Amino acid sequence: MGSVFFASYLIGLRDGLEASLVVSILVAFLRTQTEGTQTEDTQTGGTRNGGPARGRLRQVWAGVAAAVLVSAAVGVLLTTVAGRLGSGTRMELFEAVTSLAAVALVTWMIFWMRRSARTLRGELTGRLSDAVAMGGWAVATMAFFAVLREGVEMVLLVFAAAEGAADSAAPLAGMLLGIATAVAMGWVIARATVRINLGRFFTWTGVLLILVAAGILKYGVHGLQSAGVLPGGGRDAFDLTTLVDPTSWYATLLAGTVNLTPRASALEITAWLAFACVMLALFFRPAPRRARAHGFVAIAAVVTLAGLTPGGCGGPAARPGGAPQPGRISVAATDTACTLSTDQTTGGTTIFTIDNKGTKVTELYVYGTADRVVGEVENVAPGVSRELRVDLTPGTYTVACKPGMIGAGIRSTLTITGSPSAAG
């Protein structure tokens, strides 16, 4: 029970925390909208916070509840179909297909989270803002699909990991405990009483899930060999059953978590090793630096050396005092300062370039009225520069750097000029 329970717990914890964070981002955004909106109270004659945004919270929870029900229905369907197939070739094929589907889904989700973790909050709040404008069904639908992908992935993974388990209750118990732990962690994080390094958490759980997925792939290959779809079912790569007791605690742990067994066919172990090695190499591969940025730097250097910069070879005159280009603002971030290259620019698309010269990982936030987030960049490591593009209407904004990614941050005021309009 222990090994399968642990594998299911890990799956429930990882996917449950991803779903919890997504929901907490959506709820926090709508609560910000609620706090910034006041409507007239007809009973007291005063004003009260809320308005349409308060009702959107119920729509988010409705979407979440629907996603949970659909995910549970998928689990019931898989279990029912497996029960009716019984044993034999059809069951082997069914388990193999579900295993391969689980491997494909978890691989996509691991790399999606790795790629999107830095901009997840901004993407979700932007989409939710559009959904709020479209109406209640759009809000519920967005919350539904945001949670559904985590739920279906979790169910498929647990079902695949539980195939062949002697105790059918262990996978379900492990998954539920993992979900409960994830919900508790999500609540604590949302309340900001504790801050964990989510990047490190998702990195290590991502590694463990890659190994779990490799084991599920190995099981799928075994099922296809047993059904006669793939050859080599009777050709063992090794047989260590005389040296390793299959019932020992360590053999049971390895078999239940990453499906490494004392005996495996050549194709099974080849699939396991190939998947694990390739996925881990891709997972830890440094993100490629954008060639376009290097191209612009090279072009700028050539133009400068050729004397084609402003004021040279008949080029346009330089702006007095080297004033920054409209629409572009450089942000010099240290552990104690957040310095803007200008505190005023014109409306439209504004490009912030944050250069972290400090010793701590930092974040950059652009706030409109009532501290509503209109743009953000997270996880800017020391020595790293990142860009943020935001469409700003005329008004007053607050730009904040958050060294260590905690607190209200070091704040500066930015004025966007143009015709009078409410900020953000």
N, C-alpha and C positions, 0 to 999 in steps of 0.2 A: 504493500500500500504506500509506503513512504516515498519511493522514487516517483511513481506516477502522481502522487499527491503533490510532491514538490514541483514537478514540471507544470502541472495544472495551476498551482499557486502562482508560479512565476508568470505564466501566460495571463492569468486573471489580474495580477498586480500591474504588469506592463500595460496591457490594453485598457484596463480599468482606470489607470492614472492618466493615460492619454485622453480618454473620454472625459474624466473629471476635470482636467485642465481646460479642455475645449468648452465644457459647459460653464465653468467658472469665469472664463473670459467673456462668454456671451452674457452671462448674468451681470457681471461687473459693468460691462458696457451699458446695458439697459438701465441699471441702477444709476449710473452716472447721468444718463439721459433723463431719468425720473427726477433726480435731485436738481437738475438744471431746468426743469420745466415746472411752472406754477400755473395752476388753474383756479378759477374763482370758485369758492365754496358757497353755494347758494343758501346753506343752512346757517352759516355763521356770518356771512357777508364779508369774510376775509379771503385769504388765499391758502391753498394747500399744494404741497408737492405732489407730482404725479402726472395726471393727464393720460394721453394715449400710451405713453411709454410703459406705465405700470401694467396695463393689460397685456403688453408684449411679453412680460415675464411669464404669465400663465401659458402663453402660446409656446414659449421655449420649453417649458416643462411638459406641455402636451406632446411636443415633438420628441422629447427625450423618452417619455413613457411609451410612445408608439414604437420607437426604435428598440427599446428593451423588449417589448412584446414580440416584435417581428424576429429579433435575434433568438428569443426563447423558442419561437415557433420553428425556426430553422433547426435548432437543436433537437426538438421533439421529432421533426420530420426525418432527420438523419437517423436518429435512434430507432424510429418506427420502421423505416425502410431496411435498416440493418437487421432488425429483429425478424422481419418477414422473409428476408433472403436466407436466413439461417446460415448454413455452412456450405462450402463447395466453391466451384469456379466463379459463380456470379457474385458471391460475397467477397471473394478475393479481388475481383475486378472493381467492385464498389468501393472497397476500402482503399485500393490503389488509386482510384480516381479522386476520392476525397483527400487522400494524402497529398497528391500532386497539386490539387487546387489549394490546399492549405499552405503548401510550400510557396506557391506562386504569390498568394495573397500576403503572407507574412514578409516575404522578400520585398515586395513593392512597398508595404507599409513601413518597414524599417528604413529603407532609403528615402521614402517620402518624408518621414519625420526628421531624418538627418539633414535633408535639404531644406526643409521648411521651418525647422524649429526657430530659427532666428527671426523670421518674419511672420510666424503663425498668428500672433496677437493682432498685428496690423491687418493681415489678410482677412481674419475672421470678423473683426470689427467693421472693416470696410464693407464686406458682404452683408453683414447684419444691418448696417446703416441703409444699404440699398433695399434689403428685404423689408425693413420697417416702413420705408416709403411706399412699397408695393402693397402692403397689407398683412393681415394676420396669418393667412395661409402661407405666405412666403416665409414669414418668421418661423412658423412651426415646421415647414418643409426643410429649411436650412438646418435647424436643430436636429431634425429627424435624420437627415443624411450624414451630418457630422458625427453622430453617435452610432448610427447603423453600421458604418464601415468598421468601427472598432468592435462592435458586438458580433457581427458576422465573422470577422477574423478570429475573435476569441473562441467562438463556438466551433469553427472548423478546426482550429489548432487543438483544442482540448479533445474533440472527437477523434482526431487523427492520433494524438498522443496517447489516448486511452485504448486504442485498438489492441486487443490481445491482453488487456489488463485482467487479472484474476478478480479484483474487487471493483465492481462497476460503480460503487458509491465514492471511491477515492477521487476520481477525476472531478466529479461535480463538487465534492466538498472542498477540494483544493481551489477550484476556480472561484467558488463563492467566497471563500476566505480571502483570496487574492483581491477580489472586487471590493470586499468590505475594507480591507487595508488601504486600497487605492482611494476609495471614497473618503476615508478618514484623513489620509495624507492630502488629498485635494482640498478638503475643507480647511485643514490647518494652513496650507499654503495660501489659499484664498483669503484667509483671515490675517495673513502676514505675521502670525506669531512665530513662525519658523520659516527660514529660507534655506532650501537645499539646493545643491548644485545640480540643476536639472540636466545640464549638458552632460555631466559625468554620469548621472543616473541612467539617462537614455543610452549613453555609450556602452556601459557595461551590461545593461539588460539587453541591448541590441546584440552584443556579442553572444550572450547566452542564448538568445532566441535564434541566432544564426545556427548555433550548434544543435539546438532543439529541432530546427527546420531540416538540418542535415540528417538527423535521425529519422524524421518523418519521411524524407525523401528515400532513405534506405529502406524503410518499411514499405513504401510504395513500390520500389523496385522489386522487393521480395514478393509482394502481392502479384505483380505482373509476371514474375517468373513462375510462381505457383499456378497461375492461370494459364500458363503456356504462351503468353504474349511475348515475353522476352526469353532468350535462351540462357543457358548456363545455370539453371536452378540447382543442379546436382554437383556443380563444380565449386568446391570450397576454396577460398583464398587462404584460410587457416582454420584450424580446429583446436582450440585450447581447452576443451572441456576436460581433458585429463589433467591439466595443470591448474585451471581456474574453476572453482566450484560455482556453477551458475546460480546457486541458491544463496551464495554469500552476500553480505550486505553491500560490499563495494560493487560486485557484479550486478546486483539488483538495481543499485543506484544508477550505474552507467547505462544499463539497459532501459530503465524507466525514464531517464531524462534525455539522453542524447542517442539512445538506441545502439550503443556499442556493446555487442554481445561476444561471448567467447567463440562463437562459430558464425561465420558469414561467408556468403558466396563472393567470388571475385568481382562480379558486377556490383553487388551491394556496397562493398567497401570502397570500390573505385568511385561510385556515385557519391558516397559520404565524403571522402577525402576531396574530390574535385569540387563539390559544392562548398564545403567549409573553407577550403583554401582560396578559391576564387572570390567568394563573398566577403571573407575577412580582409583580403587584399583590397577589394573595392571599397569596403566600409572604412578602412583606415587611410585610404588614399587622400592626400591633401587636396583641398578644393583648388582647381586650376585658377590661376590669376588671369583676369580678363585681358586678352591680347589687345582688345580695343583701347584700353587705357594706356598700354605701352605704346600703341601706335600714335595716340594723341601726344604723348610725352615726346616721342621721337620727332614728330612733325613740328611740335613747338620748339624743340631744340634746333632743328634745321632752320626754321624761320628766324629764330633769334640770331643764329650765327650768320645768316645771310643778310642781316640788317633789315629785315622786313617787319620788324616789330614796330608798334606805333611810334612815329617820329623818325623812322629810318626809311631811306629809299622811297620817299614820297608817300609813305603810309600815313594813315590817319593820325592826327595828333593824340598824344597820350592824355588820359584824363588827369586833371590837376591833382597832384598829390598821390597819384597811383590809386585812385578810388576803385573799389571793387566793381566788377562787372555786374550790372543789374540782373537779379534772378539767381545769383550765386553767392553763397555765404560760407566762409570757412569757419570752422569751430575748432579752436585749440583747447583740448580737454586734458587736464592734469588731475591729480588727486585732490587739489584744492581750488581749481579755477575752471571756468567754462567761458572762454573768451570768443566773442563773435567778431568777425572782420568788419561788420557794420551792424548798426542797430536800426537801419531803415532801408527799405527797398520797395520796388513797385509790385503791384499785385500780379497774379498769374502763377505759373509754375516756378517754384523756388527750389534750387538744388543746394542742400546742405552737405558739406564735406567735413566730416568729423575726423580729426587726427588725434588719436589717443597717445599723448606724450607722458602719461602717468605710469604707475606701477600696478594699477588694478584694472580689471575688466570693467568697462563702463557702458552706459546706455545713453542715447540721445532721444529726448521727447520734445515734441512741439505741441503746446496746449493752446486751445482757443478759450472761449468764455466758459466759466464754471469748471475750469481744468479739464475740458473735454479733449481727449487725445485726438489730434488730427494727423499725426505722423510719428513714427518711432523707428529706431534702429537699436537692436539689442546685441549683447555679447560682442562688443568691440574690444578685442584684446589689446594689451599694451604694444605700441609700435605699429598698430594697424590703422588704416584709413578706410572709412566706409562712406557711401553716399546715400542720401535720402531725398527723394523727390516728393514735394507736397504742393498741391494747388491751393494757394492762399488768396482769399478775398481781402479787400482793404479793411484794416482794423488793427487791434493790438493783440499780440500773441506773447506767449512765454516759452522760451527755449531752455530746457533743463538738461544738464549732464548729471549722471548718477554713478559716481565712482563706487565700485563694489556692488553696483546694481541694487542699492538699498536706499530707503529714505525718500524725501521729497526732491533731493538733488540740488545742485548749484544752478540758480536760475538767473536768466537775463531776459530783458524785455525787447521785443522786436516789433517795429511799427511797419505796417504795410500801407503804402500810400495809394491814393485813388479816390474815387467817389465814396462818400460815407456809406458804410455798411457794417453790419455786425460781424465780429470776428468769429471764424470757425463755426 
